[in-house]
């Protein structure tokens, strides 16, 4: 099943806010989430194991990409800061599943997630369209699938800087998926803003005991 927009991977663009895909609204927020190696490990693993969506209030049902789909077109591609493909740093080779210390599988390009909001009768499907896996930059981008209220892409990127500070960037472009969703656009934007605030707050809380003592 293809994603519901054409500009796959456009959240990599540093100038997305100035030049978004035609008809889409861009959004970017960045926050310092902490400092040190424990915060770094905790933050990127949360981002790459559906943890940031769970922390925002979604119930997530992961659907790993079948081998045939991965081979056909969703190979685990990773990119550097200039958008050039590079070899993975830690996530593993194609086809390999890697787990967090809590036992959650890290996402791979091609994986699907069903995001069930509280008090809403159906889940919104998204697909991992690419991952970033570098020594100091790790994250994943999620594209919308049919059945989602919006069409577009979200990137969650964790970076560790030279002073050992850890930062989270949320970069999005989106528009209503069509039909009735166009009629409730102000509500969609309000919900999106609330979710972005939750995403940013998710990684700033106290570290779990397992991370703090590792």
C-alpha positions in Angstrom: 0.0 0.0 0.0 1.6 3.3 -1.0 1.8 6.4 1.1 -0.8 9.2 0.4 1.6 12.0 -0.8 4.3 12.4 -3.4 7.2 14.2 -1.8 8.5 11.2 0.1 11.6 12.1 2.1 11.1 15.9 1.8 11.5 16.2 5.6 15.2 15.8 5.0 15.3 19.2 3.4 16.9 21.9 5.6 14.9 24.6 3.7 11.5 22.8 4.1 10.0 25.7 6.0 10.8 28.1 3.0 10.0 25.6 0.2 7.5 23.0 1.3 5.8 20.7 -1.3 3.1 22.6 -3.1 -0.2 22.6 -1.1 1.4 21.4 2.2 2.0 23.3 5.4 5.4 22.9 7.0 6.2 22.9 10.7 9.5 22.5 12.6 10.2 22.6 16.3 13.5 21.9 18.2 14.2 21.5 21.9 17.1 20.5 24.1 16.0 17.3 25.8 19.1 16.8 28.1 22.8 16.1 28.3 25.1 13.2 28.3 25.4 9.7 26.9 22.5 8.2 28.9 20.1 10.9 27.6 21.3 10.4 24.1 20.8 6.6 24.2 17.4 7.0 25.8 16.2 9.7 23.3 17.2 8.1 20.1 15.9 4.6 21.1 12.5 6.1 22.1 12.3 7.9 18.7 13.2 4.7 16.8 10.9 2.3 18.6 7.5 4.1 18.5 8.2 5.4 22.0 7.6 9.0 21.2 4.2 8.3 19.7 3.3 6.2 22.8 4.4 9.0 25.1 2.2 11.4 23.2 -0.8 9.3 24.0 -1.2 6.9 21.1 -1.6 3.2 21.4 0.7 1.8 18.8 0.4 -1.5 16.9 3.6 -2.1 15.0 3.5 -4.1 11.8 7.0 -5.0 10.6 7.6 -4.8 6.9 7.4 -8.3 5.2 10.6 -9.4 3.6 9.1 -9.1 0.1 8.1 -5.5 0.6 11.5 -4.6 2.1 13.3 -6.2 -0.8 11.0 -4.6 -3.3 11.3 -1.0 -2.3 11.7 -0.2 1.4 15.4 -1.0 2.0 16.7 0.6 5.2 18.2 3.6 3.7 20.0 6.1 5.9 21.2 9.6 5.1 23.8 12.1 6.3 23.2 15.8 6.9 23.4 16.6 3.2 20.9 14.0 2.2 23.4 11.5 0.8 22.9 7.8 1.6 25.4 6.3 4.0 25.9 3.0 5.7 24.1 2.5 9.0 26.0 3.2 12.2 24.2 1.0 14.7 20.7 -0.1 13.6 22.0 -3.1 11.7 22.1 -4.6 8.3 19.1 -5.0 6.0 16.7 -7.6 7.4 18.2 -7.5 10.9 15.9 -6.6 13.8 17.5 -4.7 16.7 15.8 -4.3 20.1 16.0 -1.6 22.9 16.9 -2.7 26.4 13.1 -2.7 27.1 12.6 -5.3 24.4 11.0 -3.0 21.8 12.1 -3.5 18.2 13.8 -0.6 16.4 11.9 0.6 13.3 13.2 -0.1 9.8 12.2 1.6 6.6 9.0 -0.1 5.4 7.6 -0.9 8.9 4.0 0.2 9.5 2.4 1.5 12.7 -1.3 1.8 13.6 -1.7 4.9 15.8 -4.8 4.7 18.0 -5.7 8.0 19.6 -7.6 8.0 23.0 -11.4 8.1 22.6 -11.3 7.7 18.8 -12.8 4.6 17.1 -10.1 3.9 14.6 -6.3 4.0 14.2 -4.3 6.2 11.8 -1.8 4.2 9.8 1.8 5.5 9.1 4.8 3.9 7.4 8.5 4.4 8.2 9.8 5.9 4.9 13.4 6.4 5.9 15.7 6.3 8.9 18.7 8.4 9.9 21.5 6.4 11.6 24.7 8.3 12.1 27.0 8.5 15.2 25.6 11.8 16.3 22.2 11.9 14.4 19.5 9.3 14.7 15.8 9.3 13.9 13.0 8.2 11.6 10.4 9.7 9.3 6.8 8.5 9.2 4.6 8.9 6.1 0.8 8.8 6.1 -1.1 5.9 4.6 -4.8 5.7 3.4 -7.1 6.1 6.4 -5.1 8.8 8.0 -6.6 12.2 8.6 -3.6 14.0 7.1 -1.4 13.5 4.1 2.3 14.1 4.7 5.4 13.2 6.6 6.8 13.6 10.1 10.5 13.4 11.0 11.7 12.8 14.6 15.5 13.5 14.7 17.7 13.3 17.8 21.1 14.9 17.6 24.1 15.0 20.0 26.2 18.1 19.8 29.9 18.7 20.6 29.0 19.9 24.1 27.2 16.6 24.7 23.8 18.3 24.7 21.0 16.3 23.2 18.4 17.9 20.9 15.1 16.7 19.4 13.8 18.1 16.1 10.3 17.5 14.9 9.8 18.4 11.2 6.5 18.0 9.4 4.7 18.8 6.2 1.0 18.0 5.9 -2.4 18.8 4.5 -5.9 17.3 5.1 -6.3 13.9 3.5 -9.5 15.0 1.8 -13.2 14.7 2.2 -14.6 15.6 5.6 -11.1 16.3 6.9 -10.9 19.5 4.9 -14.0 20.7 6.7 -12.4 20.3 10.1 -8.9 21.7 9.2 -8.8 24.1 12.2 -9.4 21.2 14.5 -6.7 19.1 12.8 -4.2 21.9 13.2 -5.0 22.3 16.8 -4.6 18.6 17.5 -1.4 18.6 15.5 0.0 21.5 17.6 -0.9 19.6 20.9 0.8 16.5 19.6 3.9 18.3 18.7 4.1 19.8 22.2 3.7 16.3 23.6 6.4 14.9 21.4 8.8 17.6 22.5 7.9 17.0 26.2 8.2 13.2 25.9 12.0 13.0 25.9 12.6 15.7 28.6 11.3 13.8 31.6 13.4 11.8 34.1 15.4 8.9 32.7 14.1 5.4 33.5 16.2 3.5 36.0 17.5 1.2 33.4 18.9 4.1 31.4 20.2 6.1 34.3 22.3 3.1 35.6 23.5 1.7 32.3 
